[in-house]
Amino acid sequence: MTSHKPDRSKNNLIALTGLTAVIAVAVKFAIYKINSKRNNNFKPKGLGGSNVRVSLSVSEIRKLTDRVIADSKAVYDAVGLGGSNVRVSLSVSEIRKLTDRVIADSKAVYDAVGSVALDKVTYTNVILPLEELEAKQFPLVQSCVFPKFVSSSEEVRKVSAEAERRIDAHVSACSQREDVYRVVKAFATKGEWTSMELKRYTQFLVKDFERNGMNLTLTKREELQRLKAQIDELSMRYIRNLNDDNSFLLFDHSELLGMPLEFLKTLEKSENNKYKISLRSHHVSAVLDLCKVCTIEVRKIAEILYFLFWVISSFGSLFSCSLSIRFGILRAVKLCMLIFFFTLLKVGATRKAVAVAYGRRCEANLPLLEKLVQLRHKSARLLGYTNYADFVTDRRMAMSSSKVFEFLEEISASLNDLASQELSLLKNAKKKEEGEIPFGIEDLPYYVKKVEEEQIDLDFEVVKQYFPVHLVQSGIFKVCQDLFGLRFEKVTDAEVWHSDVQLFSVFDLNTTDLLGYFYLDIYAREGKYGHTCVLPLQNGSLTNGSRQIPVALLIAQVKNEVGDNPGLLRFSEVLKLFHEFGHVVHHICNRTSFAKFSGLRLDPDFVEIPAQVLENWCYEEASLRLISGFHQDITKPISDDVCKSLKRWRRFFSALKLKQEILYCLFDQIIHSTENVDIIALFKHLHPKVFSASVLVRSIYQVMLGLPMLEGTNPASSFPSSAIGSEAACYSHIWSQVFAADVYASKFRDNIFNQYVGMQFRNKVMAPGGSKEPIELLSDFLGREPSIQAFVNSKSESF
């Protein structure tokens, strides 16, 4: 999947407040000017101290809006970068002041729109102010928020996070403005559409309000808000329990055979000199991947030696020493052999002990998750949905929970034969090493890694030598420029927040039009966000014939070239950079009219598809040569054999890995689409008898191909995706993978540098953004409806 990104739903909401800051000042200024020009003796009637005007004419609102846009640059002292309103180096006081202004001015615009009489609604006095608000103010909002990810100053990061909380609270309040909802709804009812995109935009506004309960009675709205508050509190408690869990297990050195010395050196030790293995994912995954077992040969030797010493001890008369000494020696030898024998036997139990303990973490989270699910179903029913999963999928490509189940079951069924072959291979590997010992789910990571190393000639430490960061960056640029008809130019002497940061302008290769900007902040430093992601800083839009260009920021944490350190990237880092740069290109190539439909502000089921399509270039020989070169001699690209091994490694055991992911996706869908599910039984037993009437649970049972869950474990207690962030949407990663595979196999695989196809993808898939339904965009590009077949075929290529 995609790499770890900040929650884009927040960005979607923040944009509602967007143009607000800009418009509000202009609203006040324009009203003052209009009134003063009319008559110096004119005094508005109404409440003392109120600047709200409830009867502006169409022309007055038009003038006010124009003045807002014109005055925004002066009000906010925007930087000199042409077309960008992003402020990149705000101080603590400036962030606070800008946040205050954004919120105050946003409220003023909402007040103005909300005051329009229902029989006077027009595009000009309702939709246009909200549309421009969203477009023009978003970069100002992001100017306050993005420093929390990248600033070297702890104080700035803290104030930026505080600004985000304040703006989020304000956005939430705006989404519950009944007066604005009624006005927007009145305009939607009139149906005066000048374009299909305007119709879609208005429908989205109405839907946003109604998903927040604005079409409910006051009593039900209040109940919905109480439910949301409870859900938020329980979600945070679930996550806090995971974060605060400091459980660990103790092992002696003999129980950690196979673990690298470097890993052991990082571990704390107990008073009795045993190693502490925490139940954090980095410790658990290392043990499950690397901790060895007792081989058949060693076991047999131990058994033979034990038998021989037992025989010798039975014939003590063979020894010439005194009887007491003789028996003392034999007892000591026998004891040593027992210790040796049973130590070898328990080595194989280390992985299982770690896996069981990991699966038993945070048992207090189980009742929390059960309560969360109940509250979510209740909130969904208030809003008119059958269940919470239908509420979530209603605004996604999937459209319904039933469609998600159909999709997951079809993918799972298509993988059965391949997964069986993969599992047989792993079982044979265990039998060869351990003998007739049942294969358990805790054995999967170890034997997957072992068989991969035996059958694929690939040393990632050697591969790393061919990916110096500067060469990877220039190679990615080359691929995207050639494929999508773009030209990147570095902006010299640009204002940036750190000396490592680079700014690039993007031009259309044919028309030379400026399309947008992107910042690269890819080098590691203290205090910076720890994952690779893309943040939209300014959204693209078209208002009154004037296009606002997109601006993006790519954040990573890779090592820079320092002295003799060439700044080499692991292959996984290369993959992440390519993926995230796909998001940058997607954002920059947007050509929508409304900022709401810009670049990355899309259906979550769809937004990952372009980035996942581009991941394929990391596995093709021709493109790998562009982004690789031995760091001591970059004229020597990565070898063809390594390229082939990388492609094979990508597919190796892909069916079993995907089956595990499907298991969690089905669990997530079941609990969020079915009332009164026994969560503990569902994950603990994975057996059709739990819910004999449910075909879905029988499908879950098939997912793991008969591998039982470990006794006493229940992953539901440590499955944060279902608690917060991806609830009822865990399927989305697989969904986008499937459609990305179809796009690549159908259009790009035979000629990965075909610019004609690349331009079609840019114009038909990336440029329209969210202005059309995603399935419509993909069908237009493919010339047919998308299919899962290419995805299924890609998995079977490894065998």
Phi, psi and omega in degrees: 000176178297152175300169180285123179240156173294151184302112183284344177299327177294319179296323178299318180288318182303325184297335177301328180274352188321276188293351187310310183304318183293313188289324188300314180298317181294326178304308182297317183294316183293319179299318179300314182294317181299312182294320183292329179286332182292305185193125182295336181269357182288132177234121182296141176275147178142196183289138176298135178085358181263133177258006181286131177250122188259001183221044176291141176282169179300316182294324179293319178295321179299314179296319180299315181296317178300319182292324178303312182295317182294322184276348187299322182294319180292319182297318186256000176051054184298154182292167186278005180289116186303125177086354181247132175256014182282133174258124192253355183217052180287143175278174178302312182293324180291322177298316181296316181295317181294322177298315177302314182294318179303311183293315181297315182288326176299315178300321180297318179293316178298322176299317182295315180292318181295341183272355180291133178295143185297332179271004180243009186291137175219171174301320186292322184260359179237296188285316183301313178300320180290322179296312181290325175304313182295320184284311191279331185267342182306314179297333178287320175298312180295330176299329178279330191267319189293337178301337180295339180271333194230346186292143176279349181265123179297323180294318178296317179299320180295314181292324177296317177296323177296319178298318179298318179298317181294317181292320177300318179297320179294318178300318178300319178295319179296324181289352179245021178279100182297324181296318179291321178301315182296323179292313179297318179298320179297319178294318180299322181295326179295327177069032180269081185262129174267348177200160177292330179291323176297318179298314181296318179299313181296318178298323177296319179299314179300315182295321178301315179296317184288330175289347173259011172086015184289345176267006180265168174290162181301320181298316181290325178296319179295321177295319179299319179294323177295318179297317180298319179296318178295318180298316179299317182294315180294322179298315180293323177297319178302312182292320178299319179300319178293316182293328183273353182288119180244028181297151178206164175240155180248134178223146172272175187299323183293337181274356181241034178301138179095344179284134181299148179301323179299323178291315181298326180294336181277350186274144171285160177238152179275179180297329178267021172068028175263154181279139176266117173256110180286165177264026171281152188300325183292327175285316184296312182296324179296315180294315181294330180281324196240336186294123185280167176245175176278121182286164179302316184299314181295321179298316181295319178299316180299317181294318180295314180298317179299318180296317181297315180291331175294318179297314181299318182293338180280345180238061183297340182292346179292339182270140184270351181284173182298156185300315183296319179292321182298313180291329177295317180295316182294321178297320180296316180297318181295318178298317178300318181293323176298314180299314181300316184296310183285334174297316179298321181294325184276349176301318180295345182272351184299311181299318181294319179299318179293316181296319179295313180298320179296322180284349180258004184299148167051055180300336178295344180283340182298309177296330178296315180294321178298318179292319178303313182297317179300315181293322179296316177299319181296317179295322180295320179295324176302325182272004175095012179260152180292322181205173185291325180297323177293325176298314182292314186281348182301328181256021181237170178304322184298321175074335179201157178295323180298325177293324178295315178300316179300316180297309183296320180292324178293317178295316182298315181297323181292342183261357187303309183297314181295318180296324178296318177298316181296318181293321178298321179297319180290319179297320178295323178295321179290319180299321180295324184268325188242346182092202185280068177242130183305143178276126181247167182297333179289347180273347186304305184300317184297312185281333171299313180295318183296313181292322176302315181294327181284326189255346180238122181277087186210115177249108186291339174290326175287317179303322181302329182296345183259008182233066172294139191301320182294327180286322177298315180300311181294327178292318177298316177303313182300313181300311185289324178295314182292320186286321187250012176066047183239162173224126180257135176230130177288134178270114181278151179057028178285149175286122180225168184268351177204149184296339179283344187283137177243147177239134180233141171263150183239127180240151171287129186296327184270314184270345185065012178293142173287121182262332181166188179227155168217142175262141172248118176234078193254353185264144185291143171199161185293138176088352184275153177306136193271002183237165178272127182199171176237134175247128171284127180259332176212133182266149176281146178196168178224114181230123179054039176082357180253123182265129172268129185271151180283152173225134182230161177228124175256123180249136174214178180224063180257159182280132179276165175289121179224115179059238180278352179280114186282358181068065184265147181254136168293155181300324178298327178288323176300315181299316180295318180296318179297316179301309184292327177291335172300321176294321178300310181299318179301315181295315184292326184279001179300138177225034181280164177275327185253134180298332179301333183257014186285149170024268188265000181267066190235174171308123181301335177288340185254329192298333181277348188297309179302319179294322179287331173299315183291338177303332183298334181291346177281354184240359180263137185302316184296318181282328178297327178295330180286331185252009183228160176175136182303130191298337178269348177202090189291354175285349179261099181285172178297146186285158178298323180297319178294320178301315179294322179294322178297318180295320179291320178300323180301323184269345189296127181055028182293328181292314179296318179298320180289325177299319178298318179295321179297323177307310181291325178295317179294318176303312181300318180290321182297312184291336181261004178235354184233133179283148170057040176282134174280096187299319181297314180294322183300313182272336185283318186258323182048054185222141184300338181291341180298313176225083189298337181276353187260115174295330183296319181290327176297325177294319178299320180300323180287335186305315184270007175054039175087358177284117183286153172290152179293138183301131176086002181256157173206098184300347180298335181283347180223047181238078188298334182299327178277345181271320183201134174107311183230023182301129182066013182225016180297338180293341193299326180297314178293320180305309182291327176300318183296313182287327176296321179297321179294316179300312183294311184295324185280328190241330190248331193302322183283342179204089189287349179246026179284102185292332178299313178293320178299319179291325175298317179297317178300313187280328186264335184248312185277316185298318182291344179054230180263015183287346176227165178294136182305321181296329177291319179297313182294319180295322178296318181289316184281338185081012180192173175286147180298155182227157177272353190298319180298323179294314180298316180297322182295329179286328184278352183293343183280347182241000000 
